[in-house]
């Protein structure tokens, strides 16, 4: 396999690059990344001399850059992570989300069609389903995105589906729940809270803190994508989750306990506009095919906190960039 990964210097992408190179010793992997604020070259610096790994700097919205990356490296497979993904940023300015997530995905799909890509995995999110007070979404449920971010991802899902139907492109779509783990930019809940506490600061909780999310360790997500690469079908959608639902307060309490902090470290802040109350997805489809999570929440959260504790060289420059 000659694999092109977009956004491979980001959080999930960098973990996936490491996972694939470890699990597939015969793999040639190309990482195409624009290195925006969330794409950190430090996350894969130790792979620079790996003969199986190639980094290509470029924008997925540029057809020439994308087609050159595919053709020059003779790629036959694409895993498309590259996306703007932070809800708060999308509320402040939706334009980058529309451009990257819609135009960028359209550019990737068209280049894949023209260059004879035999397998394409489009990485999406459970947020495209919107919020639900009970039950869990299945892959055929209606899309009800709430934020500019999730709306742009829903649109990109429809583009991917259309390329499977109209052009016969062998594309599958994965929709995953909230990820956590090493190399996550410290604007997201778990790395933000952990690094704030490690620096003696407080943790900001939106509203009442009772919003519910389903949490999955990033390496379980990587395992699932690898599984879909092999076992997934053209035009199909696969939910990826853990079944572990936690309120933001419950997550906070566990982080506080693991870092020896108390409730005085919590600071309640004004709620986010249009804040979805609960996300939950049904993963029966993927589990009946033979995949299931391998990591418990408790062990993975502990490992994640330990990683941030042991690697301030990685996250401190992101939280405190030089002027």
N, C-alpha and C positions, 0 to 999 in steps of 0.2 A: 504494500500500500504506500502511495505517495500522497500524504495528507496535508492539505492547506487548512490551517486554523486561523480564523480572523479574531482579533482581540485577544491573542494569546498572551499578552503581557498584563492583562487585567486579572481580577481576582479569580474567577472560575476558570478563565482561559489558562492562566499560568499553572494552576493546579492540574488542569487537564493535560497540558503539555508534559508536565513531569510524570503524570500517571501513565500516559500512552508510551512515552519513551522507556519507562521502566517495564511495562507489561508487554511491549511489542519490540523486541530487540532488532527485528528486521525492518522497522519502520523508518521512512524518511519523512520528516516533519518540517513544514514551512510555516512560520508565524508571521502573518501580515497584520501590522498594528500601526496606528497613527500616533500612538503614545500621547494621548490626551492626559489630563490630570489623573485619570484612573488607570492609565497604562504605565506601569512602572518597570523600566528596564532592569532595575535591581532585583526584581522578582525572579528573573531567569539568568542572572549574570553568570552563575556558575556553569551554565550550559553553552557559553559562547564558543568554546573549543570542541564541543561535541560534534563529531562528523555527521551524526544523524539529524542535527538541528540547524536550521537556517532562519535568520531573522530578516524580514523585509519591511522597511519603513514605508508606509503608504496609507492612503485614505480609501476606504471601501466605496466611497462615492465617486471615485475617479475610475472610469471604465478602462483606461489605458494601463493604469497601475495594477488593477485587478487581473486583467487578461494577461499582462506580462508575468505576473507572479504565478499564474496557473500554467501558462505555456512554457516559460523558461525552465520551470522546475518539474514539468511533466506530471502535474498533480492529477490524480484520478478521483480524489475524495475531498469533500469540504465539510468542516464543522464550523458553523457560523455563529460565533459568540458576540462579535463586535456590536455594541449598542450603547446608547446613553441610557442609564438605568436608575438614577436617583430621583424619586418622586418629588422631593422638595425642589430640586433644581428645575424639574419640568413645570412646576407650578409658577416658578419665578420667570422662566423663559422657555416656552415650548418649541421654539424654532429649531434648536439643535437636535431635539428629539425627532421632530418630523423629518429633518434632513437625513440624519444618520440611520434612524430605524426604518424609515420607509424608502427613501431614495437609495440608501446604502444597501439595503436588502435586495431591492430591485436590480441594482447594479451587479450584485453577487450572483443572483439567479440567472440573469441574462448572460453573464460571462460563463457561468457553468454550462448553460445550454449550448453556447457557441463553441466551447472548448471540450465538449464530450465528457464532462464530469459524470462518473458512473454512480456516485453516491453523495448525497447532500443532506446534512442534518442542520435544521434551523432551530436554534435555541431560543425558546420563548419563556413565558412566565405564567404562573397561576393567576396573576393579577388581571389577566384579560377576561376572566370570568366575572370579576367584580366581587362584591361582598355577599355573604349569606349568613343568616342567623342560625341555621341548622342544616344538617346533612353535609354532603360533600359533592363537588362538581365532578361529572364524568366528561369524557372527551367530546361528546356530542352535544353538550349543553350550550345554550345561547351565550354569546359574548356580551358582557355588560361592563366594559372598562370605565373607570371613574376619573382617572387622571390623564393629563396629556401623555405621560409616560406609557401607561397601560394601553391607552388608545392607539399610540403609535406602534406598540408591539402587536396589538390585535390586527392592525392593518398589515403589518409585515407577515403575520401568520396567513392572512388571506392571500397575499401575493404568493407565498410559498405553495399554498394549496393549489392556486391557479396554475402555477408552473408544472405541477404534477398532472393536473387534469388536461390542460391545453397542450403542453409540449411533451408530456410523458417523462419529465425529469424525475429521477428516482430520489425524491425528497421526502423526508419525514420531519415532523415537528415535535419537539419536546417542550412540555410546560412544567416547570419545576416550582416547588415551594421555596420559602426563604432559605438561603444558604448561609452557612457560617464556617469559619476555618481560617487558616493562615493566609497571609497576603491580601486580606480584604481592606480596601481603602477605609480609613477611620472616619467616615461620615455615616456609615451604616451602624445600626443599633449596637450589635455586640462589640465590634472593635472600638467604636466610639466610647462606649461605657467602660470597657476594660482599660483602654489607654488613659481615659480621664482619671479613673481611679488609681492607676499606677502612678500618675503624676500628682496625686493628692487632690484632684478636683471633684466636682459633683457630676451626677448623671441627669440629663434633662429628659423628663417623661412627658409626652404629649397628653393633655387632658387628664383623664382619670387613670390611664395606664391599663385599662381593661380590654383594649383591643387585642384580638387573638390572631396569631399567625401559626402556621405549620412550619417547623424547622427541620432542615436536613443538613447533615455534615457534607461539606463540599466533595469529599472523596467518594461518598455514596452517589452523589450526582455524577461524578466522573465515571464511575462504574456503570451507571445506568446509560449514559451516552454511548459508551463503548459497546454495551449490550444492544442498544438500538441500532448502532452501525451495522452489526452483524445480523440481528434478528428482526429488525423493523421492516415494514413494508412501505412501498411507494404510496404517498398521499395520506398516510396514517398519522394520527396524533397520539402521543403517549404522555400521560401525566406521570410526574416523578415526585414522590413525596415519602414521608416517613411515618405519617400517622401521629406524630408528636405535636400536639397543639399546646401552646403556652400563651398566656397573656403577657403583655410587656412588663407588667409588674412581677409576674412569676419569674420571667427571665432575669429581671433586675435583681430579685431576691437571691437567686442562685449565684449570680456573678458576685454580689456583695458578700455572700457567705464564703465563696471560694477565695476571695481576696481579703477576708478578715475585716470587712467594713460593715457599717450599720445603716439604719434608715436615715440618719442625718446626712448621708451622701446623696440623697435624692432631692431633685429640684423639679417641681411640676411647672410646665410651661404651657402656653396657649396651644390648643389643639391645631393640627394641620387642617387646612380647608379641604372639605370633601374626603375626610379620613375614613377609609373603609374599615368597618368594624371587625370582620372576620373573613379570613380566607381558609378554605379547606378543599382538598382534592382527593378524589377516589383513584387509587392506583391499582385497582384489581386487574385491569387490562394488562399492565406490564408484569405484575406479579404472577399471573396465570401463564405467562410466557417463560417464567423462570428466574426473574430478577426480584430481589428484595434487599432492603437496607442491611448493612453489615455492622454498623456502629450504633451503640446506644447513645442517647443524648448526653447522659452524665459523663461518660468517658470522653466523648468528642468535645464537649464544652470544656472539660478540664484540660484536654490536650491543646485546645485553641487558646485558652487563657495562658497556659504555660508557654506557648509559642510567642505570644506578644510580650510576655514577661522576659523571655530570653532573647528577643530580637528587636530591641529599641532602635538599633541602627537602621532598621527598615522603616518603622512607622514615625519616628520623631521628625525626620526631615519633611514628611508629608503634613504633619500637624503644625510644624513650625518652620515653614519655608524661609530661606534667607531672603532678605529684602534686597 
